[in-house]
């Protein structure tokens, strides 16, 4: 018997390999505007945040308000990169199959909007298997985004599972902190853009490949 009844998957960087594409777009836009932010800065500051939280933090860092033209350009260019180049995270479909075959429930909880997940999960063939179990930081029940625990508590409540019976799979320190604060067991996937040493927060199980995940959550 597993310690868990539910495995909650983050979307970007866990189910779909989107972070490297979006980070590249953000770095290009920063360079064009003369903002001195490198890809490493962008990964450290923004990966795992909602668009709204990212916009507010970026505005702080560059010392100027970000207008709607910036937001429209960022959204359009990110979407274009995702439509052209996005793939599923290698091995994730098999990992989900193995976890569900063992009788655990699964769901998604993402800082991204439902529109963005319809695109990213849709183009990678993962949307249908999660339909009805997809939760977003933009849902009205979620007051504060990651690193606050609200989104994961909302997902667990919607799925009817107590927090201590939930595993959370995340690729960002913001998400791992949210899971810890929610009283859930965090598993840090180091196969996206954030390296293992930055995910190795106290209480987090770090892993490198989706092939390892079923063994970790079913143990
Ligand atoms: Mg993520």
Boltz pocket constraint, residues with backbone or C-beta under 6 A from the ligand:
constraints:
  - pocket:
      binder: B
      contacts: [[A, 10], [A, 11], [A, 12], [A, 13], [A, 14], [A, 47], [A, 48], [A, 170], [A, 171], [A, 172], [A, 175]]
      max_distance: 6.0
